[in-house]
């Protein structure tokens, strides 16, 4: 990566899952922060292009969203940042050939820690809001396809995710996701 990059890159325990720290450039007017740069991040995103950018607001502390993913052939890489508030961000490795298959990893993303989680294809993603009014920004390498939409239940015993707060809200859709079957093979 070039020395003048606006990103520091950190590996995680899950292969190919990467954490970025964005350089924060403050001055008397405020600040500038680069959220994405294909040149600086080429070693992570390869020949993929950003196809869609989403912005979400989660109003209530304790809310869990996810765990969502897109089924092949519409798998996607996501770059996720919290631009307001604080979240406990979780990913689950669904790659059937991976030595960390069904392992999960979490990081805190917040408006003051300048982190972006780079989630490769084959992972499910979700989060719990640790404050009210959390806003996340998502960069996707594939547009959303309703026919490829899938998810894992955030309370699935097979995953045993330790959510840091009591869960206050979940969508009807997320609650209705059944637990994984014992023969779940991943993606």
N, C-alpha and C positions, 0 to 999 in steps of 0.2 A: 504494500500500500504506500502511496506517496507520502513523504514527510509532511506535506501541507494539508493532509486529509483532515476533514472536520469530524472524523470518527475514530474512536478507539475500539478495537475488536477483541472480544473475550469468548473463549470456548466454554461450553457447558458440559455436564456429564453425558448428555445425549448427543450422539454423533450428528454433526451438521447443524445442530441447533446453536445459534450464535446470539450473543448479547452485544449490542453496540452502545457506546456512550457518545452522545453528540457533544461537540464543542460548543460552549455557550459563549457568545461574544457580546458582553455588555458595554455600554458607554453611557454618556449623560442623557442620551435620547431614549434609551431603553435597551433592547438587545436584538441580536440576530442569531438564529439557530437554523442550520441546514437540516432538513428532515430526510432528504434523499438526494443522492447524487450517483447516477449510473457509473460514472468514471471511477469515483472513489470506492464504490461497492461492487465493481465488476468481478472481483475475485469471489464474491459470495453469490451474486445473482446470475453470473454467467451470461448466456445470450437471452435470458428472459427479459420481457418488457413489462412495465407496470401497465395493467389494463383497466384497473378500477381503483378508486380511492373512496373509502367510506369514513364517516365521522359519526360516532355514537355518543349519546348522553345516557348515563344511568343515574337516575335521580336519587335513589335511596341506598344508604350504607347497608351492607350485608347482602345485597342482591347478587345472585350468581347468574351469569350468562354463559351458555355453552354446555357442553363441549362440542363444537361444530367442526365439520370438515366437508370437503367435496370428494365424491367418489371418482375413481378413474373413469374415463380418460380426462376428467376435468379437474384433476388435482391442482392445487395452487400453493405457491409460496406466499407468505404474508409477512409484512413488516409492521409491527404493532407498537404504537407509542401512546402514552397517557399524557395529554396536554393540559388536563385540569383534574385535580384530585389525586387519588392514590388507589391502586388496585393490586390485588394478589393475582398475578397472571399465571395461568397453568397451561402446559402442553402435555399431550400424551403421544408417545411414539406408536404409530399404527402400522409401521412397515414390517410386514411379516418376516422378512429375511434379516431384520435388525437384531443385534444381540441385546438391545434395550427395548424390545417389543413389549408394549403395554406398561412400560415405565413412564412415570410422569416427573416433570420438573417444574418448579415455580420460581418466579422472580417478582420483586416489587417494582412496578412501574409507577412513576409519579411525575407531576409537573415540575418537581424540583430536582429529580435525579438524572434527567436528560438521557434516559435509556430507551432503546428500541430493541424489541425481541425479533430476530429474523427466524421465522418458522418455515422450515422446508416443506415440500410436498410430503404427504404421508403422515402428518401430525394432526391431531384434534386440538382445538384451542378453546379456552374459556377463561373467565376471570370472576373474581369477587370484588365488589367495590368496598373499599375500606373507609371511604368518606362519602358524603352526599355529593351529588352533582359531578360525577366522574365523566370526563370526555376522553374518548379514545379515537385515534386516527389510524386507519388501516390502509396499507398499500398492498394491492393484490396483483399477482401475475396472471390471473385468469378471471374473467368476469363471472359473477354469480350465475349459477344454473340451477333452477329449482329442481329439475329432474336429477341432479347429481348431489343435492343437499342430503347430508347425513349427520348423525350425532351420536354421542355417548351420553349416558345419564351421569350427571356430575356426582351423584350419590351412589354410583355403582360400587358394590362391595368388592368386586374384583379389582378395582382401581385403588380403593382405600385412600382417596385424596383427603388430606387433613386441611379443611377450610378453616381459616383463622378466626372467623366470626360466626355466630349463629346465622343461618341463612334466613333472610327476611322475605325475599321475593325470588321467584323464578317464573318464566313464561309457561303457559299451559303446554306449549309445544315441547319445551325442554323437560317438564315434569312427566310428560307422556312417553318419553323415550324408554323402552324396556331395558332391563339389564342385559349385558352381553351374554350370549350363550357360551357354554363351555367350548364349543367348536369354532368360536370367532377366529377367523384367520387374518384379519387386518386388511390392509389395502396393498 
